[in-house]
Amino acid sequence: MKYIILLGDGMADRPIAELGGKTCLQAAKTPNLDQLASLGQVGMVHTVPDGYPPGSDVANLTVLGYDPRKYYSGRSPLEAASIGVELGPDDVAFRCNLVSLKVSGGKASASGTRRRAIMEDFSAGHISTEDARQLIEEIDAKLGSNRIRFYPGVSYRHLMVWKGGKDKIECTPPHDIQDKDVTDYLPRGEGDETIIELMEASYDILTAHPVNKSRGESGKRQANSIWLWGQGRRPSMPTFKEKYGLEGAIISAVDLAKGIGIYAGFEVITVPGVTGWIDTNYVGKAEHALWALKTKDLVYLHVEAPDEAGHTGDLKNKIKAIEDFDEFIVGNIIHGMKQFDEYRILALPDHPTPLEIRTHSSDPVPFVIYDNRTERQGEAVSFDERIAYRKDALIIKEGHRLMDHFLKK
């Protein structure tokens, strides 16, 4: 038996007036997801336990069968694993975004204490990894020390490690404050002065950097500040093979998903041209997943683009990302899986990223499990949030148990 999980990050949404009360999933053309839904078992799953932030870290752990109430210790330690940074017992890892701030008046200060600062773009215009690396290396050279180090990641997503640092700090994800004054969202708690000082100091360094001067001249947004959040310490969790007896692999453009895969003991498969945005190499992801299944029992294929569009409130690109996921990921996987005698496909979002709030919500998400040995015959079913109202829908309130259902013999 071969297993594959197709995850469209943030695909789920809420009804949108501009779409006549439909969600993005309802409005998008998704013939391949609909085909799976018509032939397989559909349902709704709660991927975020009560009391936990509805982040991709919590939700993807849940989808993989790990109860966040036991294994979640923060987002950034997972990303550190992907970047290749081994955390010590006293280390605290922080996500380090490169962001674009719109500032005005007074002496340079990204915090807004001496001048106002608006979060103009949490991704700095989806800055290229090449440009970002140069900026983070400069930040590490100027602000790094024997206690604080910065490590480059992919696009706008990077890492800061604070040896002997504090983790009881309230930090706000920058994608939650798009177009808002950052003053009310600065870190609060023990050690917040250190974090704020780093963020403020980064502004002068990055504004003067040749990469940003070049970006400004070419009409691109400048990555003129860092934003620190998502802190945590190294987690302890069993591998997927220890839990389920299966060998796995993961394919993703983002360090968070790859880091979860590393802690799960998965092989991380690198696909050329993946970006985490709508220009990612969808076909390459599908091809590499099918190739990996020749030697692995399970592949987790993660696509980030719908979530990114949700965070920016971009209706057009969110629908495009969903349709591309359906055509180039789901369609190619449906065709390619026919080379195996017995297989199952699980397709779902990890959480909603509603356009109206531009951030994640903890609402349940639709899923479909297709088994080529037990195709269901009946009426056509659309893969979208309306699955919640179907009498035959399987409702899974403890999301980590979805994996048990998917893998059952």
C-alpha positions as CSV (number, residue, x, y, z in Angstrom):
1,M,0.0,0.0,0.0
2,K,1.2,3.5,-0.9
3,Y,0.0,6.6,0.8
4,I,0.2,10.3,-0.4
5,I,-1.0,13.4,1.4
6,L,-1.7,16.5,-0.8
7,L,-1.9,19.6,1.4
8,G,-3.0,23.0,0.0
9,D,-2.0,25.3,2.8
10,G,-4.8,27.7,3.8
11,M,-7.1,26.8,0.9
12,A,-10.2,26.8,3.1
13,D,-12.0,30.2,3.5
14,R,-15.3,31.8,4.5
15,P,-18.1,33.1,2.2
16,I,-17.0,36.1,0.2
17,A,-19.5,38.8,-1.0
18,E,-17.5,39.4,-4.2
19,L,-18.0,35.7,-5.1
20,G,-21.7,35.9,-4.4
21,G,-21.4,34.3,-1.0
22,K,-19.1,31.5,-2.2
23,T,-15.8,30.6,-0.7
24,C,-12.6,30.4,-2.8
25,L,-12.8,26.6,-2.9
26,Q,-16.4,26.8,-4.1
27,A,-15.6,29.4,-6.7
28,A,-12.4,27.7,-8.0
29,K,-12.5,25.1,-10.8
30,T,-11.3,21.9,-9.0
31,P,-12.3,18.9,-11.2
32,N,-9.6,16.7,-9.8
33,L,-10.4,17.3,-6.1
34,D,-14.1,16.9,-7.0
35,Q,-13.3,13.6,-8.6
36,L,-11.6,12.3,-5.4
37,A,-14.5,13.6,-3.3
38,S,-17.1,11.9,-5.5
39,L,-15.2,8.5,-5.3
40,G,-13.8,8.6,-1.8
41,Q,-14.7,9.3,1.9
42,V,-15.2,13.0,2.6
43,G,-15.4,14.8,6.0
44,M,-14.3,17.7,8.1
45,V,-11.4,17.7,10.5
46,H,-10.5,20.1,13.4
47,T,-6.7,20.6,13.0
48,V,-6.3,23.1,15.8
49,P,-7.0,22.0,19.4
50,D,-8.8,24.4,21.6
51,G,-6.5,27.0,23.2
52,Y,-3.8,26.7,20.5
53,P,-2.9,29.3,17.9
54,P,-4.2,28.3,14.4
55,G,-0.8,28.3,12.8
56,S,0.6,26.0,10.1
57,D,2.9,24.6,12.7
58,V,0.1,23.3,14.9
59,A,-2.1,22.3,12.0
60,N,0.6,20.4,10.0
61,L,1.7,18.5,13.1
62,T,-2.0,17.5,13.6
63,V,-2.4,16.3,10.0
64,L,0.7,14.2,10.4
65,G,-0.8,12.5,13.4
66,Y,1.1,14.4,16.2
67,D,-1.1,15.8,18.9
68,P,0.1,19.4,19.4
69,R,-0.9,19.1,23.1
70,K,2.0,16.7,23.5
71,Y,4.5,17.7,20.9
72,Y,4.2,21.4,20.1
73,S,6.9,23.6,21.4
74,G,6.9,26.6,19.0
75,R,7.2,27.2,15.3
76,S,10.8,28.3,14.9
77,P,12.5,25.2,16.3
78,L,10.9,23.2,13.5
79,E,12.3,25.7,10.9
80,A,15.7,25.5,12.6
81,A,15.8,21.8,11.9
82,S,15.2,22.4,8.2
83,I,17.9,25.1,7.9
84,G,20.3,22.6,9.6
85,V,20.7,24.5,12.9
86,E,20.9,22.2,15.9
87,L,19.4,23.8,19.0
88,G,20.9,23.3,22.4
89,P,18.8,22.8,25.5
90,D,19.1,26.6,26.4
91,D,18.6,27.9,22.9
92,V,15.5,29.7,21.8
93,A,14.8,30.0,18.1
94,F,12.8,32.9,16.6
95,R,11.4,33.2,13.1
96,C,13.0,36.2,11.5
97,N,11.0,37.7,8.7
98,L,12.4,40.2,6.3
99,V,9.5,42.8,6.0
100,S,8.8,46.1,4.4
101,L,7.8,48.9,6.8
102,K,6.4,52.2,5.7
103,V,7.9,54.7,8.1
104,S,7.6,58.4,8.6
105,G,9.2,61.2,10.6
106,G,11.8,61.4,13.3
107,K,14.9,59.3,14.0
108,A,15.2,55.9,12.5
109,S,13.2,53.4,14.6
110,A,11.3,50.4,13.3
111,S,9.3,50.1,16.5
112,G,7.4,53.3,16.1
113,T,8.6,54.7,19.5
114,R,10.3,57.6,17.7
115,R,8.3,57.5,14.5
116,R,5.4,55.7,13.0
117,A,5.8,52.4,11.2
118,I,3.2,50.5,9.1
119,M,3.6,46.9,8.2
120,E,3.5,47.4,4.5
121,D,4.4,43.8,3.4
122,F,5.3,40.8,5.7
123,S,7.1,39.2,2.8
124,A,9.1,42.2,1.5
125,G,7.5,41.6,-2.0
126,H,8.3,37.9,-1.8
127,I,11.9,38.7,-1.9
128,S,14.2,36.3,-3.7
129,T,16.3,33.9,-1.6
130,E,19.4,35.3,-3.2
131,D,18.7,38.9,-2.2
132,A,17.5,37.8,1.2
133,R,20.6,35.8,2.0
134,Q,22.8,38.8,1.4
135,L,20.7,40.9,3.8
136,I,20.5,38.3,6.6
137,E,24.3,37.7,6.3
138,E,24.7,41.5,6.8
139,I,22.4,41.4,9.8
140,D,24.3,38.6,11.4
141,A,27.6,40.4,10.8
142,K,26.4,43.6,12.3
143,L,24.0,42.4,15.0
144,G,25.2,38.8,15.7
145,S,27.2,37.9,18.8
146,N,28.3,34.9,20.8
147,R,24.7,34.8,22.1
148,I,22.6,35.8,19.1
149,R,23.0,34.4,15.6
150,F,21.0,34.9,12.4
151,Y,20.7,32.2,9.7
152,P,19.4,32.6,6.1
153,G,16.4,30.5,5.0
154,V,14.1,30.8,2.0
155,S,12.7,34.0,0.5
156,Y,11.6,36.2,3.5
157,R,11.7,33.4,6.1
158,H,14.8,33.2,8.2
159,L,16.0,32.3,11.7
160,M,17.4,33.9,14.8
161,V,18.8,31.8,17.7
162,W,19.3,33.3,21.1
163,K,21.5,31.2,23.4
164,G,20.2,31.3,26.9
165,G,17.3,33.4,25.6
166,K,13.8,34.0,26.9
167,D,10.7,32.4,25.3
168,K,7.9,33.8,27.4
169,I,7.5,36.8,25.1
170,E,4.2,37.7,23.3
171,C,5.2,38.1,19.7
172,T,2.8,38.9,16.8
173,P,3.1,37.2,13.4
174,P,3.7,40.0,10.9
175,H,1.2,38.6,8.5
176,D,-1.5,39.3,11.1
177,I,-0.8,43.0,11.1
178,Q,-0.6,43.8,7.4
179,D,-1.3,47.5,6.8
180,K,-1.4,48.2,10.5
181,D,0.7,50.4,12.7
182,V,3.2,48.1,14.4
183,T,3.4,50.1,17.6
184,D,0.7,48.1,19.4
185,Y,2.1,44.8,18.3
186,L,5.7,45.0,19.5
187,P,7.0,42.1,21.6
188,R,5.9,42.1,25.3
189,G,7.3,40.0,28.1
190,E,10.6,39.0,29.7
191,G,13.4,39.8,27.3
192,D,11.3,42.0,25.0
193,E,13.9,44.8,25.1
194,T,16.4,42.6,23.4
195,I,14.0,41.7,20.6
196,I,12.8,45.2,20.0
197,E,16.4,46.6,19.9
198,L,17.3,44.0,17.3
199,M,14.3,44.9,15.2
200,E,15.0,48.6,15.5
201,A,18.7,48.3,14.8
202,S,18.0,46.3,11.6
203,Y,16.3,49.2,9.9
204,D,19.4,51.4,9.4
205,I,21.5,48.4,8.4
206,L,19.0,47.2,5.8
207,T,18.0,50.6,4.4
208,A,21.6,51.3,3.5
209,H,22.4,47.9,2.0
210,P,23.1,47.8,-1.8
211,V,20.5,45.0,-2.3
212,N,17.8,47.3,-1.1
213,K,19.0,50.3,-3.0
214,S,18.9,48.1,-6.1
215,R,15.5,46.9,-5.3
216,G,14.2,50.4,-4.8
217,E,15.6,51.5,-8.2
218,S,13.9,48.6,-10.0
219,G,10.6,49.3,-8.3
220,K,10.6,46.4,-5.9
221,R,9.7,46.6,-2.3
222,Q,12.7,47.0,0.1
223,A,13.3,44.6,2.9
224,N,14.0,47.3,5.4
225,S,13.5,45.6,8.7
226,I,13.5,42.2,10.4
227,W,10.5,41.0,12.5
228,L,11.0,38.4,15.2
229,W,8.3,36.0,16.3
230,G,7.3,32.3,16.6
231,Q,9.8,31.5,19.3
232,G,10.3,28.1,20.9
233,R,12.7,25.5,22.1
234,R,13.7,22.1,20.6
235,P,10.7,19.6,20.6
236,S,10.9,15.9,21.5
237,M,8.7,13.7,19.4
238,P,8.8,10.1,18.0
239,T,9.5,9.5,14.3
240,F,6.7,8.6,12.0
241,K,8.1,5.1,11.6
242,E,8.1,4.7,15.4
243,K,4.5,5.8,15.5
244,Y,3.1,4.0,12.4
245,G,5.8,1.7,11.1
246,L,6.1,3.5,7.8
247,E,8.9,5.2,5.9
248,G,8.1,8.7,4.7
249,A,9.3,11.7,2.6
250,I,8.2,15.3,2.6
251,I,8.2,17.9,-0.3
252,S,7.7,21.5,0.5
253,A,9.1,25.0,-0.3
254,V,9.0,26.2,3.3
255,D,11.3,25.4,6.2
256,L,8.4,24.9,8.7
257,A,7.0,21.9,6.8
258,K,10.4,20.5,6.1
259,G,11.4,20.9,9.7
260,I,8.3,18.9,10.8
261,G,9.3,16.3,8.3
262,I,12.8,16.1,9.8
263,Y,11.6,15.6,13.3
264,A,9.2,12.9,11.9
265,G,12.2,11.1,10.4
266,F,11.1,11.8,6.8
267,E,13.5,12.2,3.9
268,V,13.3,15.8,2.8
269,I,13.2,15.9,-1.0
270,T,14.5,19.0,-2.7
271,V,12.6,20.1,-5.9
272,P,14.2,22.7,-8.2
273,G,12.2,25.8,-8.6
274,V,10.0,25.7,-5.6
275,T,9.2,29.1,-4.1
276,G,6.2,28.9,-1.8
277,W,4.3,31.3,-4.1
278,I,2.1,30.9,-7.2
279,D,5.3,30.7,-9.4
280,T,6.4,27.5,-7.7
281,N,7.2,24.3,-9.6
282,Y,4.0,22.4,-9.1
283,V,4.7,19.8,-11.7
284,G,8.2,19.1,-10.3
285,K,6.7,18.5,-6.9
286,A,4.2,16.0,-8.2
287,E,6.9,14.2,-10.3
288,H,9.3,14.0,-7.3
289,A,6.5,12.7,-5.1
290,L,5.7,9.9,-7.5
291,W,9.3,9.0,-7.8
292,A,9.7,9.0,-4.0
293,L,6.8,6.6,-3.6
294,K,8.7,3.9,-5.5
295,T,10.9,3.5,-2.4
296,K,8.8,5.1,0.4
297,D,5.5,4.1,2.0
298,L,4.2,7.7,2.3
299,V,4.8,11.1,0.9
300,Y,3.6,14.4,2.3
301,L,3.3,17.0,-0.4
302,H,2.8,20.5,0.9
303,V,1.9,23.6,-1.2
304,E,2.2,27.1,0.4
305,A,0.7,29.4,-2.3
306,P,-3.0,29.5,-1.2
307,D,-2.0,30.6,2.3
308,E,0.3,33.3,1.0
309,A,-2.5,34.8,-1.1
310,G,-4.9,34.6,1.9
311,H,-2.5,36.6,4.0
312,T,-2.4,39.4,1.5
313,G,-6.1,39.4,0.8
314,D,-5.5,38.6,-2.8
315,L,-8.7,36.9,-4.1
316,K,-7.5,36.5,-7.7
317,N,-4.2,34.7,-6.7
318,K,-5.9,32.6,-4.0
319,I,-8.3,31.1,-6.6
320,K,-5.4,30.7,-9.0
321,A,-3.3,28.9,-6.4
322,I,-6.2,26.6,-5.6
323,E,-6.8,25.9,-9.3
324,D,-3.1,25.3,-10.0
325,F,-2.9,23.0,-7.0
326,D,-5.9,21.0,-8.4
327,E,-4.5,20.9,-12.0
328,F,-0.8,20.4,-11.5
329,I,-0.6,18.6,-8.2
330,V,-3.9,16.6,-7.7
331,G,-4.4,15.9,-11.4
332,N,-0.8,14.6,-12.0
333,I,-0.9,12.6,-8.8
334,I,-4.3,10.9,-9.7
335,H,-2.8,9.9,-13.0
336,G,0.6,8.9,-11.7
337,M,-0.6,6.8,-8.7
338,K,-2.1,4.3,-11.2
339,Q,1.4,2.7,-11.5
340,F,0.8,1.3,-8.0
341,D,-1.5,-1.7,-7.3
342,E,-2.9,-0.3,-4.0
343,Y,-2.9,3.3,-2.8
344,R,-4.6,5.9,-0.8
345,I,-4.7,9.7,-1.3
346,L,-5.6,12.2,1.4
347,A,-6.2,15.8,0.2
348,L,-7.0,18.7,2.4
349,P,-6.0,22.2,3.7
350,D,-4.2,22.5,7.0
351,H,-6.4,25.4,8.2
352,P,-8.4,28.2,6.6
353,T,-6.8,31.5,5.7
354,P,-9.9,33.7,5.2
355,L,-9.4,36.7,3.0
356,E,-11.6,38.8,5.2
357,I,-9.2,38.5,8.1
358,R,-5.9,37.8,6.2
359,T,-4.8,35.3,8.8
360,H,-5.4,31.8,9.9
361,S,-8.6,30.6,11.7
362,S,-9.3,27.5,13.7
363,D,-12.4,26.5,11.7
364,P,-12.5,22.8,10.6
365,V,-11.4,22.0,7.1
366,P,-12.7,19.6,4.5
367,F,-10.8,16.5,3.6
368,V,-11.1,13.5,1.3
369,I,-9.6,10.0,1.5
370,Y,-9.5,8.1,-1.7
371,D,-8.7,4.3,-1.8
372,N,-8.4,2.8,-5.2
373,R,-9.7,-0.5,-4.0
374,T,-13.0,0.9,-2.6
375,E,-14.2,3.5,-5.0
376,R,-17.6,4.9,-3.9
377,Q,-20.4,5.1,-6.5
378,G,-22.9,7.8,-6.1
379,E,-23.7,11.4,-6.9
380,A,-21.0,14.0,-7.8
381,V,-19.5,15.7,-4.7
382,S,-17.7,19.1,-4.7
383,F,-14.6,19.4,-2.6
384,D,-15.3,22.5,-0.4
385,E,-16.5,23.6,2.9
386,R,-20.1,22.5,2.2
387,I,-19.0,18.9,3.0
388,A,-19.7,19.8,6.6
389,Y,-23.4,19.6,5.8
390,R,-23.4,16.2,4.2
391,K,-25.0,13.3,6.1
392,D,-22.2,11.0,5.1
393,A,-19.4,13.3,6.2
394,L,-16.9,11.9,8.7
395,I,-16.4,14.5,11.5
396,I,-13.0,14.2,13.2
397,K,-12.8,16.5,16.2
398,E,-9.4,15.4,17.4
399,G,-7.5,16.1,14.3
400,H,-4.4,14.0,15.0
401,R,-6.7,10.9,14.7
402,L,-7.2,11.6,11.0
403,M,-3.9,9.9,10.3
404,D,-5.1,6.8,12.1
405,H,-8.2,6.7,9.9
406,F,-6.1,7.3,6.7
407,L,-3.7,4.5,7.5
408,K,-6.1,1.9,8.8
409,K,-5.9,-1.4,7.0
